[in-house]
Amino acid sequence: MAATPASSERTLIDVLRLSTDYLAQHGSTSPRLDAELLLARALDVRRIDLYLLYDRPLREPELAATRELIRRRASGEPVAYITGVREFYNRAFAVTPAVLIPRPETETLVEVAVERLRARGHHAPPAVVDIGTGSGAIAVTVAAELPHLHIFVTDVSPAAIEVAHINAARHGVEQRLTFVEGAWAAAHAQAQFDVVLSNPPYVTTEELAESSRDVRDFEPHLALDGGADGLDAYRALAASLAGHMSSSATLLLEIDPRRADQVAGVVRGVFPDAGFTFHEDLTRRNRVLEANLP
């Protein structure tokens, strides 16, 4: 941190202010929030408790722990990787550098999936798969929202599967998830799915190279890089699904709103008779592609 008050004056609010200023000077776009989250982590208290304890002097071990966390954030490391947790759909998910940090826009995919699965009823439980699960945020959340449901979970990364296991156990749905390591739908041999969920990599290689250091230097490129046009993962996923979709199956994909029509074209190339619907996120941009097979 920058210059600090004398030791006897280093209250919690002093450290919070200094940390906020320091992070603002080192590239954070949300310095106050970052400082609050990291200080709460260093002190092992809730974020709201910071303002109940604002005039408490901090001991040297607490100052040292805070300095280290603030230093890491100032270097560009995302807060979620520093704290090891990210909130998603009102649940706390474990995250590590092996997985993409869950984003709020992905909640749109969860909302649409829960709505469609509820509409199917309970009489014949559908075969559901989350392909490229990462942290497991999508599958775990859908399973938590729909207690009758069983979901297959796939990722090519064994480290990601491990994180997804942790989150499934944390939220009490581990017994209703089947984890399979492998690429795309090919990992499931002859399985037939009624509902397929996926948030594939869709950042172009050029966009990734020009993204913020938080993303470019810390998040796994495997979960981000969609190739020159951002569509490589959709092509691979769609091709792998041929022969794995039941009649009247539904495919739900998170997409970049700028390439919504192109993604639909990729899926149409494999499933020419599918019907397509786009779903908007909170910014009113097309964020989810729904493809329904006849």
Sequence and secondary structure as in RCSB ss.txt:
>XXXX:A:sequence
MAATPASSERTLIDVLRLSTDYLAQHGSTSPRLDAELLLARALDVRRIDLYLLYDRPLREPELAATRELIRRRAS
GEPVAYITGVREFYNRAFAVTPAVLIPRPETETLVEVAVERLRARGHHAPPAVVDIGTGSGAIAVTVAAELPHLH
IFVTDVSPAAIEVAHINAARHGVEQRLTFVEGAWAAAHAQAQFDVVLSNPPYVTTEELAESSRDVRDFEPHLALD
GGADGLDAYRALAASLAGHMSSSATLLLEIDPRRADQVAGVVRGVFPDAGFTFHEDLTRRNRVLEANLP
>XXXX:A:secstr
      GGG BHHHHHHHHHHHHHHTT SSHHHHHHHHHHHHHTS GGGGGTSTT B  HHHHHHHHHHHHHHHT
T  HHHHHTEEEETTEEEE  TTS    TTHHHHHHHHHHHHHHH SSS   EEEES TTSHHHHHHHHH TT  
EEEEES HHHHHHHHHHHHHTT GGGEEEEESSGGGGGTT  EEEEEE    B HHHHHTS HHHHTTS GGGTB
  TTS HHHHHHHHHHTTTEEEEEEEEEE  GGGHHHHHHHHHHH TT EEEEEE TTSSEEEEEEE  
